[in-house]
Amino acid sequence: MVMVNERGALTLPKGVRDALGVTRGGQIVVDVDGKGGVRLRSGVVMPVEIYSPARMEEFRKMNEAPLARRKAVWRRAG
């Protein structure tokens, strides 16, 4: 049994936190199904960076620079 405080917060028992692998400051995904059931899953939020065209050009140049100094050598197969 878990009690909900006046702010709507609840404290998960240690055994549940351990089972989910959640530590202080961790995140949990809460899913509610159509029958009123709740599912808890450990979750991680990863930041996503949206690159501008200028930044993409920087990446292209950075990746191609080492190749520009190399001469391609073609050999026949077989």
C-alpha positions in Angstrom: 0.0 0.0 0.0 1.3 3.4 -0.9 -0.1 6.6 0.4 -0.5 9.8 -1.7 0.3 13.0 0.1 -1.6 16.3 -0.2 0.6 17.4 -3.2 -0.1 14.2 -5.0 3.3 12.7 -4.4 3.9 9.2 -3.3 6.9 7.3 -2.0 7.6 3.9 -3.6 8.8 1.2 -1.2 12.5 0.4 -1.4 11.8 -3.0 -2.8 9.9 -1.5 -5.7 12.6 1.1 -6.3 15.2 -1.7 -6.2 13.2 -3.9 -8.6 13.0 -1.0 -11.1 16.6 0.0 -10.6 15.6 3.5 -9.7 17.7 5.6 -7.4 17.3 9.1 -6.0 16.5 11.5 -8.9 15.7 8.6 -11.2 12.8 8.7 -13.6 9.8 6.3 -13.9 7.5 6.0 -16.8 3.8 5.6 -15.7 1.3 4.1 -18.1 -2.4 3.8 -17.4 -4.4 1.3 -19.3 -8.1 1.5 -20.2 -9.2 -0.5 -17.2 -7.7 1.7 -14.5 -4.5 -0.3 -14.1 -1.1 1.4 -13.7 2.2 0.1 -15.0 5.6 1.5 -13.7 8.8 1.2 -15.8 12.2 2.7 -15.1 12.8 5.4 -17.7 15.6 7.6 -19.0 15.2 10.9 -20.9 17.9 11.5 -23.4 18.5 15.0 -24.6 18.1 15.4 -28.4 20.0 18.1 -30.3 18.6 19.4 -33.5 21.4 20.4 -35.8 21.3 23.6 -37.9 22.4 23.4 -41.5 25.6 25.3 -40.5 26.4 22.7 -37.8 25.7 19.9 -40.3 28.2 21.5 -42.6 30.8 21.6 -39.8 30.3 17.9 -39.2 30.7 17.2 -42.9 33.9 19.1 -43.2 35.3 17.6 -40.0 34.5 14.0 -41.3 35.9 14.7 -44.8 39.1 16.5 -43.8 41.1 13.3 -42.8 40.0 11.7 -46.1 41.0 14.7 -48.2 44.7 14.0 -47.5 44.5 10.4 -48.6 44.8 9.2 -52.1 42.4 6.5 -53.2 44.1 3.4 -54.5 42.0 1.2 -56.8 42.9 -2.5 -57.2 41.3 -5.1 -59.4 39.4 -7.8 -57.6 40.4 -11.4 -58.2 
